[in-house]
Amino acid sequence: MNRRQAFPWLQASQASFDPQPWTCSLGTSDHEPLSDHMRNWDYHSDLVLRRPINIDVGQLCEDIDGDSGDWEYLIQVEVGTGQGTLPRRMVHNLVVPITSKVEPVHIELSVPSSGLSAQLVLNTSLLVSRTGGRRSPIAPDVPGARLWHDRVSCRLE
């Protein structure tokens, strides 16, 4: 079944916002791509997660029909855990302001494994933190407007 979504405002294109896959490391092991099941899970080792995100702020402003000088953006990563489709508990919330116009943003966070259970859920969002001039009635007009989102889950046990 093909699901279509209609957003209340314009969204980021792949040309302006290009996240790379998550990688993970348990303890001192090398980083590997995060898959749908974590091998060699250990409650006594911290989990280190990384994700580079390529962003072109000029192209992003063009995507949403905004004036490039006044807009500000941030990336939010929420880490949850527990059984079911919704995480029972949020264990980490990271907010990263986008300070460069074209440099990649490198997300890195360490999560204590002792606080995780059943699955790891990573929600990543690109949000407007300050709006600027709008050229279109369907350009985002409120701080907190979500321009992009993805969700990755990984079974731990």
MOZIZI-V45659 format. One record per pair of residues at least 12 apart in sequence whose ideal C-beta (glycine too) atoms are under 8 Angstrom apart, sorted by the first residue. I is the first residue (numbers start at 0). J is the second residue. D is the distance in Angstrom with one decimal. If there is no record, write none. Layout:
BEGIN
{{I | J | D} {I | J | D}}
END
This chain:
BEGIN
{{7 | 137 | 7.6} {8 | 63 | 7.0} {8 | 137 | 5.5} {8 | 138 | 6.2} {8 | 139 | 4.2} {8 | 140 | 7.4} {8 | 144 | 6.0} {9 | 62 | 6.2} {9 | 63 | 4.4} {9 | 64 | 6.1} {9 | 135 | 6.9} {9 | 137 | 5.6} {9 | 138 | 5.8} {9 | 139 | 7.0} {9 | 146 | 8.0} {10 | 62 | 7.1} {10 | 63 | 7.5} {10 | 146 | 5.6} {10 | 147 | 6.4} {11 | 59 | 5.6} {11 | 62 | 5.6} {11 | 63 | 7.3} {11 | 125 | 5.9} {11 | 146 | 4.4} {11 | 147 | 4.5} {12 | 58 | 7.2} {12 | 62 | 4.9} {14 | 55 | 7.0} {14 | 58 | 5.4} {14 | 62 | 7.8} {15 | 54 | 6.7} {15 | 55 | 5.0} {15 | 56 | 7.7} {15 | 58 | 3.8} {15 | 59 | 3.9} {15 | 61 | 7.5} {15 | 62 | 5.2} {16 | 52 | 7.1} {16 | 53 | 7.7} {16 | 54 | 5.5} {16 | 55 | 7.9} {16 | 59 | 6.3} {16 | 125 | 5.7} {16 | 146 | 7.3} {16 | 147 | 5.3} {17 | 52 | 7.1} {17 | 53 | 4.3} {17 | 54 | 7.5} {18 | 50 | 6.4} {18 | 51 | 7.8} {18 | 52 | 4.5} {18 | 53 | 7.6} {18 | 123 | 6.6} {18 | 149 | 7.0} {19 | 50 | 6.2} {19 | 51 | 4.7} {19 | 52 | 6.8} {19 | 53 | 7.3} {20 | 32 | 5.5} {20 | 33 | 6.9} {20 | 50 | 7.3} {21 | 33 | 4.1} {21 | 48 | 5.9} {21 | 49 | 7.1} {21 | 50 | 4.9} {21 | 121 | 6.3} {21 | 151 | 5.8} {22 | 48 | 7.3} {22 | 49 | 4.9} {22 | 50 | 7.2} {23 | 37 | 7.4} {23 | 46 | 6.1} {23 | 47 | 6.8} {23 | 48 | 5.3} {23 | 49 | 7.6} {23 | 153 | 7.8} {24 | 46 | 7.4} {24 | 47 | 4.5} {24 | 49 | 7.9} {25 | 37 | 7.7} {25 | 39 | 6.5} {25 | 40 | 7.4} {25 | 41 | 5.8} {25 | 44 | 4.6} {25 | 45 | 7.8} {25 | 46 | 6.0} {25 | 47 | 8.0} {25 | 112 | 7.4} {26 | 41 | 6.9} {26 | 44 | 3.5} {26 | 45 | 6.7} {30 | 47 | 7.5} {30 | 49 | 6.1} {33 | 48 | 7.3} {33 | 121 | 7.9} {33 | 151 | 6.6} {33 | 153 | 5.7} {34 | 153 | 6.7} {35 | 152 | 7.3} {35 | 153 | 6.1} {35 | 154 | 6.3} {36 | 153 | 6.7} {36 | 154 | 4.6} {37 | 119 | 7.2} {37 | 153 | 5.4} {37 | 154 | 6.8} {37 | 155 | 5.2} {40 | 112 | 7.7} {40 | 155 | 5.2} {40 | 156 | 6.7} {41 | 112 | 6.5} {42 | 112 | 5.1} {42 | 113 | 5.4} {42 | 115 | 7.8} {43 | 112 | 6.9} {43 | 113 | 7.2} {44 | 112 | 5.6} {45 | 109 | 5.2} {45 | 110 | 6.8} {45 | 111 | 5.6} {45 | 112 | 6.0} {46 | 109 | 7.2} {46 | 110 | 4.7} {46 | 111 | 7.8} {46 | 112 | 5.3} {46 | 115 | 7.2} {46 | 119 | 7.4} {47 | 107 | 7.0} {47 | 108 | 7.5} {47 | 109 | 5.1} {47 | 110 | 7.9} {48 | 78 | 7.7} {48 | 106 | 7.6} {48 | 107 | 7.1} {48 | 108 | 5.4} {48 | 109 | 7.8} {48 | 110 | 6.7} {48 | 121 | 7.1} {49 | 105 | 7.1} {49 | 106 | 6.6} {49 | 107 | 4.9} {50 | 76 | 7.9} {50 | 105 | 7.8} {50 | 106 | 4.4} {50 | 123 | 7.2} {51 | 103 | 5.1} {51 | 104 | 7.3} {51 | 105 | 5.3} {51 | 106 | 7.5} {52 | 74 | 6.6} {52 | 103 | 6.3} {52 | 104 | 4.7} {52 | 105 | 7.9} {52 | 106 | 6.7} {53 | 103 | 5.0} {54 | 72 | 7.9} {54 | 97 | 6.2} {54 | 101 | 7.6} {54 | 103 | 7.1} {54 | 104 | 6.1} {54 | 125 | 8.0} {55 | 100 | 7.6} {55 | 101 | 5.6} {56 | 70 | 7.7} {56 | 72 | 7.1} {56 | 97 | 6.7} {56 | 99 | 7.7} {56 | 100 | 4.5} {56 | 101 | 7.1} {57 | 100 | 6.3} {57 | 101 | 7.6} {59 | 72 | 7.0} {59 | 146 | 7.5} {63 | 135 | 8.0} {63 | 138 | 5.2} {63 | 139 | 5.9} {63 | 146 | 6.7} {64 | 133 | 6.7} {64 | 134 | 4.5} {64 | 135 | 3.6} {64 | 137 | 7.5} {64 | 138 | 4.4} {65 | 130 | 7.4} {65 | 131 | 5.6} {65 | 132 | 6.7} {65 | 133 | 6.1} {65 | 134 | 7.0} {65 | 138 | 5.4} {65 | 139 | 7.7} {66 | 131 | 5.0} {66 | 132 | 3.6} {66 | 133 | 7.8} {66 | 134 | 7.0} {67 | 131 | 7.8} {68 | 131 | 6.5} {69 | 129 | 7.1} {69 | 130 | 7.4} {69 | 131 | 2.5} {69 | 132 | 6.0} {70 | 127 | 6.9} {70 | 129 | 6.6} {70 | 130 | 6.5} {70 | 131 | 4.4} {71 | 96 | 7.2} {71 | 97 | 7.4} {71 | 127 | 7.5} {71 | 128 | 4.6} {71 | 129 | 4.0} {72 | 96 | 7.7} {72 | 97 | 4.5} {72 | 125 | 6.3} {72 | 126 | 6.7} {72 | 127 | 6.1} {72 | 128 | 6.0} {72 | 146 | 7.5} {73 | 94 | 5.7} {73 | 95 | 6.3} {73 | 96 | 4.9} {73 | 97 | 6.2} {73 | 125 | 7.8} {73 | 126 | 5.4} {73 | 128 | 4.6} {74 | 94 | 7.5} {74 | 95 | 4.6} {74 | 97 | 6.7} {74 | 104 | 6.1} {74 | 106 | 6.8} {74 | 123 | 6.8} {74 | 124 | 7.1} {74 | 125 | 5.9} {74 | 126 | 7.6} {75 | 92 | 7.2} {75 | 93 | 7.1} {75 | 94 | 5.2} {75 | 95 | 7.8} {75 | 122 | 7.9} {75 | 123 | 7.4} {75 | 124 | 4.7} {75 | 126 | 5.9} {76 | 91 | 7.6} {76 | 92 | 7.5} {76 | 93 | 4.4} {76 | 95 | 7.6} {76 | 106 | 5.9} {76 | 108 | 6.8} {76 | 121 | 6.5} {76 | 122 | 7.1} {76 | 123 | 5.3} {76 | 124 | 8.0} {77 | 89 | 5.9} {77 | 91 | 7.4} {77 | 92 | 5.4} {77 | 93 | 8.0} {77 | 121 | 7.5} {77 | 122 | 4.3} {77 | 124 | 8.0} {78 | 90 | 5.3} {78 | 91 | 3.9} {78 | 92 | 7.5} {78 | 93 | 7.8} {78 | 108 | 7.1} {78 | 110 | 5.8} {78 | 119 | 7.0} {78 | 120 | 7.2} {78 | 121 | 5.9} {79 | 119 | 7.8} {79 | 120 | 4.2} {79 | 122 | 7.2} {80 | 114 | 7.1} {80 | 115 | 4.5} {80 | 116 | 5.6} {80 | 117 | 6.9} {80 | 118 | 6.6} {80 | 119 | 6.0} {80 | 120 | 6.8} {80 | 155 | 7.9} {81 | 116 | 6.0} {81 | 117 | 5.8} {81 | 118 | 7.1} {82 | 116 | 7.6} {82 | 117 | 4.4} {82 | 118 | 6.9} {86 | 118 | 7.7} {86 | 120 | 4.6} {87 | 116 | 7.9} {88 | 114 | 7.8} {90 | 110 | 6.1} {90 | 111 | 7.9} {90 | 114 | 5.2} {90 | 115 | 6.8} {91 | 108 | 6.1} {91 | 110 | 5.6} {93 | 106 | 7.0} {93 | 108 | 5.4} {96 | 128 | 6.7} {106 | 123 | 7.7} {115 | 155 | 6.0} {116 | 155 | 7.1} {116 | 156 | 7.4} {117 | 154 | 7.4} {117 | 155 | 6.1} {117 | 156 | 5.8} {118 | 152 | 5.5} {118 | 153 | 6.4} {118 | 154 | 5.2} {118 | 155 | 5.8} {119 | 152 | 6.8} {119 | 153 | 4.7} {119 | 155 | 5.9} {120 | 150 | 6.7} {120 | 151 | 7.5} {120 | 152 | 4.8} {121 | 150 | 7.1} {121 | 151 | 4.6} {121 | 152 | 7.5} {121 | 153 | 7.9} {122 | 148 | 7.1} {122 | 149 | 7.7} {122 | 150 | 5.2} {123 | 148 | 7.0} {123 | 149 | 5.4} {123 | 150 | 7.8} {123 | 151 | 7.7} {124 | 145 | 5.3} {124 | 147 | 6.9} {124 | 148 | 4.8} {125 | 145 | 7.1} {125 | 146 | 4.7} {125 | 147 | 4.1} {125 | 148 | 7.5} {126 | 142 | 7.8} {126 | 143 | 5.8} {126 | 144 | 6.7} {126 | 145 | 5.7} {126 | 146 | 6.9} {127 | 139 | 5.2} {127 | 141 | 7.4} {127 | 142 | 5.8} {127 | 143 | 6.8} {127 | 144 | 4.5} {127 | 146 | 6.6} {128 | 142 | 5.8} {128 | 143 | 7.9} {129 | 142 | 6.1} {130 | 142 | 6.4} {130 | 144 | 7.8}}
END
